[in-house]
Amino acid sequence: MNRLIAFGCSYTFGHSLDDCYLGNGKPGPIASKLAWPEQLAQKMNLRCVNLGQSGASNLEILNEILNYDFQTSDFVVVQWSFKDRDTVFHPTKGCIQIGPWCEYENLREWTKVHTAYDLKVRSKLYIHQANLYLKSLGLQFKFLAIENIQTLVHVKTISLKR
């Protein structure tokens, strides 16, 4: 192994850390060297490739995984995001993020269709797909999940049933 490849949302990117904050809630142009992927890579003596994206949904994260050019020696860590986020892929606008911070005109209609249960089921499907895909490539990987945002945000390792 020579690289740690990290996928996730703002927690992975390091949004708002001292070396990655532009003010007014805007992340810097490159991922923070203070974020957990860089710190973990240093401890593992690996080069860090931090592909975290602020505001990323689990669908966006899965899309990034499926389109990344992995090397057989990569170690992959995926920090899955909040289940109340979604992504719409547009042919000219690219990836449109949908989340609680959004003020899109059609967001009210979107929330009528997509319940918390729906988003939870879809997130499980995305995680399962990533699990199968990374296994098919023969890569070593770990999945992390954000839990209990109402009281305290923390990251814990999750395992998937085979």
N, C-alpha and C positions, 0 to 999 in steps of 0.2 A: 504494500500500500504506500502510495506517495501523496494522495490527495484525500482530504475530507470534503465532500460535496454536501452542502447544507441547503435545504429547501424550507420555506415557511413564510410567515407574514412579518409584521413589523418587529416582533420579538426576535426573530432570526436576523433580520436586517440590522437591527440596533437603532431603530427610530428613536430619536430624542436623546441618545447618548451624546456626551460632550463633543465627540469628533464627527457627529453625523446629524446635526440639527441646524436648520436654517432659520428657525423661529416661526411663529404663527402656525404651528402644527405641521410644518413641512419638513420631510426628511432630507438629508443631504443627498448628493448625487451618487455616492458609493457607500456600500455597507460599512458599518462601524468596525474598527479593529478592536473595540471594547466589547462587542457582542459575543454571545456564548459560542458561536461556531469558531471564531478565531481563537478564543481561549481554549476550547476543547482541542482544536487542531494543534496548538502549541504543546499541550500536555501529551498528545499522541505522536508528536514529532512529525506532523503531516503539513502539507501546504493546504491552506484553506481556500475553497471556492464557495463564497457565500452568495447564494442565489435567492435569498429572502426578498420579498416584495411587500412594502407597507400596504396594508389593506387587502392582501391576497385572501381569496376564498380557497376552500379545499379543492374545488374544481380547477381553479387557476394553478394551484400547486401540482395537482395531478398532471395537468397539461404540460407544465414545465418539466416534470420528471419524464414524461413520455417523449418529449422532444429534445432531451439533453443527450449529448454525445459522451457517454461514459467510457472510461477505460476499465479494463478488467481488474485493475488493482485499486480502484476507488473504494472508499468507505463512505457510505451515504447515510446522512441523518436527515429525517423529515420531521419537522415540527408542524403538526397539523393545526389549522386555524380554528376560529370560532365557527360554529355551525350556522349562525345567522347571517352569513355572508354568501354571496353568489357571484357568478361571473356570466356575462353575456359576451360572446365572441362576435364582433361586427367586422364585415369585410373591409371597411375603410377606416373605422375608428379604433380597431384593434380590440384589446381586452377592456371591457367596461365593468368596473367593480360595482357591486351592489352591497350596501351595508347600512347599519343604523345611522351613519354620518351623512348619507346621501340625501339629496333634495331633488331627485328626478321627478318630473311631472307624472310619470307612470308608476312610481314606486308604490302608491296606494293600491293600484290594481295588482301589482306583483305580490304584495303581502296578502291579498285575498286568496291567491292561488297557492302560495308556498307557506305551509304551516311549519311550526318548529319541528313537528314530527317528520314531515316531508324532508326538511333539510337534514335532520339527523339520519334518516335512512339513506339519503343521497350521499352524505359524508361517509357513511360506512361502506357504501359501494365504491367510492373513490379510493378509500384506504385499502380496501380489498384488491382493487385493480392494481394499485401501486405495488402492493405486496407480491402479487402474482408476477407482475412485470419485472420487478427487481430480482426476484428469485429466478426468473427465466434467463436473466443475464448473468446469473451466478455471482452477483455482487453481495458483499457484506453490508448490512444496513440495520438501522434502528429507527423506530418511530416514536415520536413524543406527542403528547396532547396537552392542550390548554384546558384546565378544568376550573370550575367554580369561580367564574369571573365576578359574581355578586359580592363575594367576601374577600377573596384573595386570589390573585393569579399566581399559579405555579405550574411548573412543567413536570410531568412524570412519565416514565417509560411505560408504554402500553404494549401488550402482546396480542397477536391475532391467532385465533384458533386455526389449526391446519385442517 
